[in-house]
């Protein structure tokens, strides 16, 4: 079966909920006749009406011509029964409930009504494609096609072959997705595939920071948005997804990798789920919501400048402070507030290395000078000097988030975890570096792919942050991936595989 993708002209989508409707719209606009099937009697009619309305809206906005919208609607064929005879159907794609036995039973039934050349696809986001296929007499005909919601707008599709998927099928599935106008990535059939696995880098570390009592959720989110450029902070994202859903994903991926420390969930989520603190869907999570709008307390105002001089060895920071009218002195005079830039260490450790008196030292994240300062306060700091440091930073006009000192600044911890998680994906050959970056950029909306991001920051800096965290905490969650350590040692980019055994053959 070669060039199958170019010959796909008729598919059946089973399950006409939100995901199914999106897949129907995508395929119909891609020129394919789409049969709609659902076990609920009135679901198919409602789905055709909904998809037709979406196509009309696209035509009204000029994104489709009226002729294109009408042709796409003409390609919608109501079937109803998922197990209706399937003569001439090239692909059956299910988008039913995430239940292994339901999916297995469905595909076993489809084997009886479909021709031998019909390909099966599952839109599962969390179940093993191999385990779903195990119920088939011919598991080679099944592949995972994981779309993201909303399907027409989220261009990413994870193509996931199972252990016994026919060797020719993954390449053809990739080509079919491209033909429909979306961006496919090839992922191994491992827990979380690519996107859900890669997303653990941000969420697990944010929850760890919260569990250490270093900052409130709103503080972490502000830092993530302003310093790292994320569209949503990690706690905003958890509230949007729903903690009931996210907690289950956190637990399943961690257990799927046999309690791998870097994927370890936080103890915080289980009691919050038990308390019903899901997020937007029920009005309260890490934030409260009123009529669907997030309630966030305003940031505290910085204290006024008092004339206390400030010393910092960071030339750029010194120039910013001087330009704002702050008295910057050339040495750590006894009456000066001391600001040390943090690059993968705690404020206490930075003060020790610089041989500065800790009672006058506040730390500032070296990543955040443009959009937001993060000021770290350790237990031995004299409050008067801490207030002077806060006032000095605020005088620049850049927002300041004040947090408790930890083993490394918040933004650096989040970014190092994101990059290191991607490094583990690459090191385990779960996907190519390019597909990892594409999946995370499109699937999670990060400003750049994690390996590219690490390369932009500097792989050596990422490694320094992780080794500092590992040394300070002893927690194996911060073990640097072999992908990262090898490339730093060899001077190779994080975004390339380098020489592989196959290159010698």
Long-range contacts (C-beta under 8 A, 24 or more apart in sequence): 1-117, 1-166, 1-168, 1-172, 2-168, 3-172, 4-90, 4-119, 4-168, 4-169, 4-172, 4-176, 5-172, 5-173, 5-175, 5-176, 5-179, 6-175, 6-179, 7-90, 8-32, 8-90, 8-91, 8-176, 9-33, 9-90, 10-34, 10-35, 10-88, 10-89, 10-90, 11-35, 11-89, 11-90, 11-91, 11-92, 11-93, 12-36, 12-37, 12-79, 12-82, 12-86, 12-89, 12-91, 12-92, 12-93, 13-37, 13-93, 13-94, 13-95, 14-38, 14-82, 14-92, 14-93, 14-94, 14-95, 14-96, 14-106, 15-94, 15-95, 15-96, 15-97, 15-123, 16-43, 16-44, 16-46, 16-47, 16-95, 17-43, 17-95, 18-149, 18-150, 19-95, 19-123, 19-147, 19-149, 19-151, 20-47, 20-95, 21-47, 21-50, 21-51, 21-151, 22-147, 22-149, 22-150, 22-151, 22-152, 23-93, 23-95, 23-123, 23-147, 23-151, 24-51, 24-76, 25-51, 25-54, 25-55, 25-72, 25-151, 25-152, 26-147, 26-151, 26-152, 26-180, 26-181, 26-182, 27-180, 28-55, 28-72, 28-73, 28-75, 28-76, 29-55, 29-64, 29-68, 29-72, 29-152, 29-180, 29-181, 30-179, 30-180, 30-181, 31-75, 32-75, 32-180, 33-75, 33-77, 34-75, 34-76, 34-77, 35-77, 35-78, 35-79, 35-86, 35-89, 36-76, 36-77, 36-78, 36-79, 37-79, 37-80, 37-81, 37-82, 37-84, 38-80, 38-82, 39-82, 41-80, 44-78, 44-79, 44-80, 45-78, 48-76, 48-78, 51-76, 52-76, 54-152, 82-106, 82-109, 82-110, 83-109, 83-110, 83-112, 83-113, 84-113, 85-113, 86-110, 86-113, 86-114, 86-115, 86-118, 87-115, 89-114, 89-115, 89-118, 90-117, 90-118, 90-119, 91-118, 91-119, 91-120, 91-121, 91-176, 92-118, 92-119, 92-120, 92-121, 93-120, 93-121, 93-122, 93-123, 93-145, 94-120, 94-121, 94-122, 94-123, 95-123, 95-147, 98-124, 98-125, 98-126, 98-127, 100-127, 100-131, 100-132, 103-127, 103-132, 104-132, 104-134, 104-135, 105-135, 107-132, 107-133, 107-135, 107-136, 107-142, 108-135, 108-136, 111-136, 111-137, 111-138, 119-143, 119-169, 121-145, 121-173, 123-147, 125-193, 125-196, 126-191, 126-192, 126-196, 126-249, 126-252, 128-162, 128-189, 128-191, 129-160, 129-161, 129-162, 129-165, 129-189, 130-162, 130-163, 130-164, 130-189, 132-162, 133-162, 133-164, 133-165, 139-164, 139-165, 140-164, 140-165, 140-166, 140-169, 141-166, 141-169, 143-169, 143-170, 143-173, 144-189, 144-193, 145-173, 145-177, 146-187, 146-193, 147-182, 148-195, 148-443, 154-442, 154-443, 155-181, 155-182, 155-183, 155-442, 156-182, 156-183, 156-184, 156-185, 156-195, 156-438, 156-439, 156-442, 156-443, 157-182, 157-183, 157-184, 157-185, 158-184, 158-185, 158-187, 158-193, 158-194, 158-195, 158-439, 158-443, 159-184, 159-185, 159-186, 159-187, 160-187, 160-188, 160-189, 160-193, 161-186, 161-189, 162-189, 163-189, 183-438, 183-442, 185-431, 185-435, 185-436, 185-438, 185-439, 186-431, 186-432, 186-435, 187-430, 187-431, 187-435, 187-439, 188-428, 188-429, 188-430, 188-431, 190-256, 190-257, 190-428, 190-430, 191-252, 191-253, 191-256, 191-257, 192-249, 192-252, 192-253, 192-256, 194-425, 194-430, 194-431, 194-435, 194-436, 194-439, 194-440, 194-443, 195-439, 195-440, 195-443, 195-444, 196-249, 196-253, 197-253, 197-421, 197-425, 197-430, 198-418, 198-421, 198-422, 198-425, 198-436, 198-439, 198-440, 198-443, 198-444, 198-450, 199-440, 199-444, 200-250, 200-253, 200-262, 200-263, 200-421, 201-414, 201-417, 201-418, 201-419, 201-420, 201-421, 201-422, 201-450, 202-230, 202-234, 202-237, 202-414, 202-417, 202-418, 202-444, 203-234, 203-237, 203-238, 203-246, 203-250, 204-250, 204-262, 204-263, 204-264, 204-265, 204-266, 204-417, 204-477, 205-413, 205-414, 205-417, 206-233, 206-234, 206-235, 206-414, 207-234, 207-265, 207-266, 207-268, 207-269, 208-266, 208-477, 209-406, 209-410, 209-413, 209-414, 210-235, 210-266, 210-268, 211-266, 211-267, 211-268, 212-406, 213-404, 214-403, 214-404, 214-405, 214-406, 214-410, 215-401, 215-403, 215-404, 215-410, 217-286, 217-287, 218-287, 218-296, 218-297, 219-401, 219-403, 219-410, 220-410, 220-414, 222-299, 222-372, 222-399, 222-401, 223-365, 223-368, 223-372, 223-374, 223-401, 223-410, 223-411, 223-414, 224-410, 224-411, 224-414, 226-368, 226-371, 226-372, 226-399, 227-365, 227-367, 227-368, 227-371, 227-372, 227-374, 227-411, 228-411, 228-414, 228-415, 228-447, 229-447, 230-445, 230-446, 230-447, 231-445, 232-445, 234-414, 235-285, 235-286, 235-287, 236-286, 236-287, 236-294, 238-279, 238-285, 238-286, 239-278, 239-279, 239-280, 239-285, 239-286, 239-287, 239-289, 239-294, 240-279, 240-280, 241-279, 242-278, 242-279, 242-280, 242-281, 242-285, 243-269, 243-272, 243-273, 243-277, 243-278, 243-279, 243-285, 244-273, 244-278, 247-272, 247-273, 261-475, 261-476, 261-477, 261-479, 262-417, 262-420, 262-421, 262-424, 262-476, 262-477, 262-478, 262-479, 264-477, 299-399, 299-401, 300-402, 302-390, 302-391, 302-393, 302-394, 302-400, 303-387, 303-388, 303-390, 303-391, 304-391, 305-388, 305-391, 305-392, 305-395, 306-387, 306-388, 306-391, 308-335, 308-336, 308-337, 308-384, 308-385, 308-388, 308-392, 309-333, 309-335, 309-336, 309-337, 310-336, 310-337, 310-338, 310-339, 310-388, 310-389, 310-392, 311-336, 311-337, 311-338, 311-339, 312-338, 312-339, 312-340, 312-341, 313-340, 313-341, 313-354, 314-339, 314-341, 314-366, 316-369, 317-341, 317-364, 317-369, 320-369, 320-396, 320-398, 321-392, 321-393, 321-395, 321-396, 323-396, 324-392, 324-395, 324-396, 324-397, 325-395, 326-392, 326-395, 332-356, 332-357, 332-360, 336-360, 337-362, 337-385, 337-386, 337-388, 337-389, 337-392, 338-362, 338-385, 338-389, 339-363, 339-364, 339-389, 339-392, 339-393, 340-364, 341-365, 341-366, 342-366, 342-376, 342-408, 342-409, 342-412, 343-412, 343-461, 343-464, 343-465, 344-408, 344-412, 344-416, 344-461, 344-464, 344-465, 344-467, 344-468, 344-469, 345-407, 345-408, 345-468, 345-472, 346-376, 346-378, 346-405, 346-406, 346-407, 346-408, 346-472, 347-376, 347-377, 347-378, 347-405, 348-378, 348-380, 348-405, 349-468, 349-472, 359-385, 360-385, 361-385, 362-386, 362-389, 362-390, 363-405, 363-409, 364-389, 364-393, 365-409, 365-410, 365-411, 365-412, 366-409, 367-409, 367-411, 367-412, 367-415, 368-409, 368-411, 369-398, 370-398, 371-398, 371-399, 372-398, 372-399, 372-400, 372-401, 373-398, 373-399, 373-400, 373-401, 374-400, 374-401, 374-403, 374-409, 374-410, 374-411, 375-400, 375-401, 375-402, 375-403, 376-403, 376-404, 376-405, 376-406, 376-409, 377-402, 377-403, 377-404, 377-405, 378-404, 378-405, 379-405, 407-468, 407-469, 407-472, 407-473, 408-465, 408-468, 408-469, 408-472, 412-465, 413-465, 413-469, 415-453, 415-454, 415-457, 415-462, 415-465, 416-462, 416-465, 416-466, 416-469, 418-446, 418-450, 418-453, 419-450, 419-451, 419-453, 419-454, 419-457, 419-462, 419-484, 419-494, 420-462, 420-466, 420-478, 420-480, 420-481, 420-484, 421-450, 422-449, 422-450, 422-451, 422-454, 423-451, 423-454, 423-480, 423-481, 423-482, 423-483, 423-484, 423-494, 424-481, 424-483, 426-451, 426-481, 426-483, 426-497, 427-481, 427-482, 427-483, 432-497, 433-494, 433-495, 433-496, 433-497, 434-495, 437-495, 449-495, 451-494, 451-495, 452-494, 452-495, 454-484, 454-494, 455-493, 455-494, 455-495, 459-484, 459-487, 459-488, 459-493, 459-494, 460-488, 463-488
